[in-house]
Amino acid sequence: MAAAGVIGLAALGAGYLVVGGHGGSSAVADAKHDHASRPGAAAPTTRPVTVNAAVQPPTVIRGLGPRTRAAIPAASRQVLVASGRGGNSSVSVVTLWSRTADGHWKPGRSWPAHNALHGWTRSHHAGDLHSPIGVFTLTDAGGFEPNPGSKLPYHHSSKFHAGGVGFDGEPLDDAFDYVIAINYNRVPGTSPLDGTQPLGSGRGGGIWVHVDHGGPTHGCVSVSAAHMVELLRTLDPADHPVIVMGDAASLAT
């Protein structure tokens, strides 16, 4: 904030910054008057300050290190980043990044999310209560509720019903109203309900993005129902969407 009695005027169109003084007289005018009152004084000079009015989006996705970026398919123009607070934390932030025509990446809004109870792992196994770290394609969706306008193939079924309660005693009834299958140990191009596990049952499966129920998950990533609808209406097969998921420190490698 400017000090009392000082008015700042930014002439953005011309790329200059002019600071005014008391009574509306400019600092430049005051300086000229002061120099003019002294014989032999050189005329003051002003130096333009350039203001960059158009801030370019980044050319890389913030928070992702070279190893993680290298795993993102070159064709992907939509990247859903689920960044965990810590390796053992169940709290995450989800942001959808979109690549522009000139190769820059533009972030959307960041949404609060949950992941597995015990955090993250690079070697996920059934029942370990960790979410897998990695880059996975997103090709299929579904849910207990009717299709809200999904661009991904959507399987509407009453079998998308969790029931029971979560780790904090919260009801899970609405958790699978909308889901997006994460292609970890599953066959892309099938319903999220398809239980085929190419890596074997010991590696776990059924890892989805689904509706948040207010607590940790078994291995999935969860966001609010409104954000799930927004994702379903935004993720486009033509843009080859993927999810990049893991704790922030792991993703930065």
Secondary structure in CASP SS format (residue, H / E / C, confidence):
PFRMAT SS
TARGET T0000
AUTHOR 0000-0000-0000
METHOD secondary structure of the structure
MODEL  1
M C 1.00
A C 1.00
A C 1.00
A C 1.00
G C 1.00
V C 1.00
I E 1.00
G E 1.00
L E 1.00
A E 1.00
A E 1.00
L C 1.00
G C 1.00
A C 1.00
G C 1.00
Y E 1.00
L E 1.00
V E 1.00
V E 1.00
G E 1.00
G C 1.00
H H 1.00
G H 1.00
G H 1.00
S C 1.00
S E 1.00
A H 1.00
V H 1.00
A H 1.00
D H 1.00
A H 1.00
K H 1.00
H H 1.00
D H 1.00
H H 1.00
A H 1.00
S C 1.00
R C 1.00
P C 1.00
G C 1.00
A C 1.00
A C 1.00
A C 1.00
P C 1.00
T C 1.00
T C 1.00
R C 1.00
P C 1.00
V C 1.00
T C 1.00
V C 1.00
N C 1.00
A C 1.00
A C 1.00
V C 1.00
Q C 1.00
P C 1.00
P C 1.00
T C 1.00
V C 1.00
I C 1.00
R C 1.00
G C 1.00
L C 1.00
G C 1.00
P H 1.00
R H 1.00
T H 1.00
R H 1.00
A H 1.00
A C 1.00
I C 1.00
P C 1.00
A C 1.00
A C 1.00
S C 1.00
R C 1.00
Q E 1.00
V E 1.00
L E 1.00
V E 1.00
A E 1.00
S E 1.00
G E 1.00
R C 1.00
G C 1.00
G C 1.00
N C 1.00
S C 1.00
S C 1.00
V E 1.00
S E 1.00
V E 1.00
V E 1.00
T E 1.00
L E 1.00
W E 1.00
S E 1.00
R E 1.00
T C 1.00
A C 1.00
D C 1.00
G C 1.00
H C 1.00
W E 1.00
K E 1.00
P E 1.00
G E 1.00
R E 1.00
S E 1.00
W E 1.00
P E 1.00
A E 1.00
H E 1.00
N C 1.00
A E 1.00
L C 1.00
H C 1.00
G C 1.00
W E 1.00
T E 1.00
R C 1.00
S C 1.00
H C 1.00
H C 1.00
A C 1.00
G C 1.00
D C 1.00
L C 1.00
H C 1.00
S E 1.00
P E 1.00
I C 1.00
G E 1.00
V E 1.00
F E 1.00
T E 1.00
L C 1.00
T C 1.00
D C 1.00
A E 1.00
G E 1.00
G E 1.00
F C 1.00
E C 1.00
P C 1.00
N C 1.00
P C 1.00
G C 1.00
S C 1.00
K C 1.00
L C 1.00
P C 1.00
Y E 1.00
H E 1.00
H E 1.00
S C 1.00
S C 1.00
K C 1.00
F C 1.00
H C 1.00
A C 1.00
G C 1.00
G C 1.00
V E 1.00
G C 1.00
F C 1.00
D C 1.00
G C 1.00
E C 1.00
P E 1.00
L C 1.00
D C 1.00
D C 1.00
A C 1.00
F C 1.00
D C 1.00
Y C 1.00
V E 1.00
I E 1.00
A E 1.00
I C 1.00
N C 1.00
Y C 1.00
N C 1.00
R C 1.00
V C 1.00
P C 1.00
G C 1.00
T C 1.00
S C 1.00
P C 1.00
L C 1.00
D C 1.00
G C 1.00
T C 1.00
Q C 1.00
P C 1.00
L C 1.00
G C 1.00
S H 1.00
G H 1.00
R H 1.00
G C 1.00
G C 1.00
G C 1.00
I C 1.00
W E 1.00
V E 1.00
H E 1.00
V E 1.00
D C 1.00
H C 1.00
G C 1.00
G C 1.00
P C 1.00
T E 1.00
H C 1.00
G C 1.00
C C 1.00
V E 1.00
S E 1.00
V E 1.00
S C 1.00
A H 1.00
A H 1.00
H H 1.00
M H 1.00
V H 1.00
E H 1.00
L H 1.00
L H 1.00
R H 1.00
T H 1.00
L C 1.00
D C 1.00
P H 1.00
A H 1.00
D H 1.00
H C 1.00
P C 1.00
V E 1.00
I E 1.00
V E 1.00
M E 1.00
G E 1.00
D E 1.00
A H 1.00
A H 1.00
S H 1.00
L H 1.00
A C 1.00
T C 1.00
END
